[in-house]
Amino acid sequence: MTTAELMDYAEVITRFDPVLGLEVHVELSTATKMFCGCSNKFGGEPNTHVCPTCLGLPGSLPVVNAVAVESAIRIGLALNCEIAPWCRFARKNYFYPDMPKNFQTSQYDEPIAFNGYLDVTLDDGEVVRVQIERAHMEEDTGKSLHVGGTSGRIHGAEHSLLDYNRAGVPLIEIVTKTIEGTGERAPEVARAYVSTLRDLLQALDVSDVRMDQGSLRCDANVSLMERGAAEFGTRTETKNVNSLRSVERAVRFEMTRQAAILAAGGSILQETRHFEEASGTTRAGRRKETSEDYRYFPEPDLVPIAPSADWVEELRGTLPELPAERRKRVQADWSLTDLELRDLVNAGAIDLVAATADAGAPPAEARSWWMSYLSQQANTRGVDLGALPITPGQVARVIALVADGALTNKLARDVVDGVLAGEGEPDHVVETRGLKVVSDDSALYAAVDEALAANPDVATKIREGKHAAAGAIVGAVMKATQGQADAKRVRELILTRCGA
């Protein structure tokens, strides 16, 4: 679809109300797969983490992973869901090469968790409550690699390779109820929801939530309804969107694409679509199946799951401080304004600042380092703040060296540069780069005398009581010592020399 076939976003909002539904698939970080003892470790040589059960060979029988069930309950509790006292698995039947059994073991009308909500804070502080329909257990599929062609997809490929290492990996699918009333902020709400959910799952330590590796994937359902209409429009489902930015872009694009079709008198097909990262567009996949097409029926090889109320409460007691609660505490403890807190959240810096403070740094200084110089370095490298090759402990050590007078702020940045360059721990960088502050008064006096001699007019002004002029001499000394002098001490020596 060309740009000319898209409706301007502002016009979309004036003519249509967007309706969203978000399905997030979370791979659990259990040691083994959902129904067998194969390794759940990411990667590995193709088809090495497999067995008769996850390959669906005749005579093999599944056994439920107990830790995966625990994780599902804890996720449900964190999402304010009701936990089913009795639920069971079902077979979702469809043929696809990366489904070795020709069915997926999932849950259908009896999920383990249902009827919850997640409060989502947008960039300006507005809170949107997203209702959760269900969170259910299932298994992941294998992975297809299409060789040849230009798109990396099956169309135009010369042949395909199948890796079943991922087949059977434990999945939790979290499905929202329809999200209405978000208007022009619908794409932002979608991104913020997935971001908030990712943070919650990370706090629960049930998944590594690596969107780039597929352990957290979002299917974005989008439809439009005419202003004032009573019925929802036909939806599309953009599959497996794998970054927060892409979730926002996919929703926005679908809104402009669908609006253009509807305005021209066309109809929206209920279909799956694929998001094209390079262009920010979606393209058609397959016609979307209904639940009847999957011919669900209860899984005969697995017994129902019946978590007792006592067990559920025991698992509730294992929940950590969740991100929303932690942010409230951090804001109070660090005396942050709402804007300062939002900046920390948007930068993904709360955990980094907290860990730096835990390592001994004052929170205000820890926040300053991560939100200023280190944020600049992350932007320059094009990576997230947490991906910088420096630890909170190392940042705390640099802050301590400044506090002890061993480094100036400029030298501290040089030390951080060395750590980021892989030169070792801060103290080692100080030693190898020769960055320690010059604190020997005899050496400083020599530099001061040289600077005064080179600037006699400035020296005269200082002797006449114009102390502000000392700044020029301080600058000259700092330049001569390559920034390694203590500027405060240099100023004191200048005034002493000038008898001021």
Sequence and secondary structure as in RCSB ss.txt:
>XXXX:A:sequence
MTTAELMDYAEVITRFDPVLGLEVHVELSTATKMFCGCSNKFGGEPNTHVCPTCLGLPGSLPVVNAVAVESAIRI
GLALNCEIAPWCRFARKNYFYPDMPKNFQTSQYDEPIAFNGYLDVTLDDGEVVRVQIERAHMEEDTGKSLHVGGT
SGRIHGAEHSLLDYNRAGVPLIEIVTKTIEGTGERAPEVARAYVSTLRDLLQALDVSDVRMDQGSLRCDANVSLM
ERGAAEFGTRTETKNVNSLRSVERAVRFEMTRQAAILAAGGSILQETRHFEEASGTTRAGRRKETSEDYRYFPEP
DLVPIAPSADWVEELRGTLPELPAERRKRVQADWSLTDLELRDLVNAGAIDLVAATADAGAPPAEARSWWMSYLS
QQANTRGVDLGALPITPGQVARVIALVADGALTNKLARDVVDGVLAGEGEPDHVVETRGLKVVSDDSALYAAVDE
ALAANPDVATKIREGKHAAAGAIVGAVMKATQGQADAKRVRELILTRCGA
>XXXX:A:secstr
  GGGS  HHHHHHHEEEEEEEEEEEE   SB SSSSSB  S  STT S  TTTTT TT      HHHHHHHHHH
HHHTT EE SSB  EEEE   TT TTSEEEE  SS SEEEEEEEEE TTS EEEEEEEEEEEEE   EEEEESSS
SSSSTT SEEEEE TTTT EEEEEEE  B S GGGHHHHHHHHHHHHHHHHHHHTS    GGGTSEEEEEEEEEE
ETT SS    EEEEEE SHHHHHHHHHHHHHHHHHHHHTT     EEEEEETTTTEEEEEEE   GGGGT EE T
TS  B   HHHHHHHHTT    HHHHHHHHHHHTT  HHHHHHHHHHT HHHHHHHHHTT  HHHHHHHHHTHHH
HHHHHHTS GGGSS  HHHHHHHHHHHHTTSS HHHHHHHHHHHHTT  SHHHHHHHHT   B  HHHHHHHHHH
HHHH HHHHHHHHTT GGGHHHHHHHHHHHTTT B HHHHHHHHHHHTT 
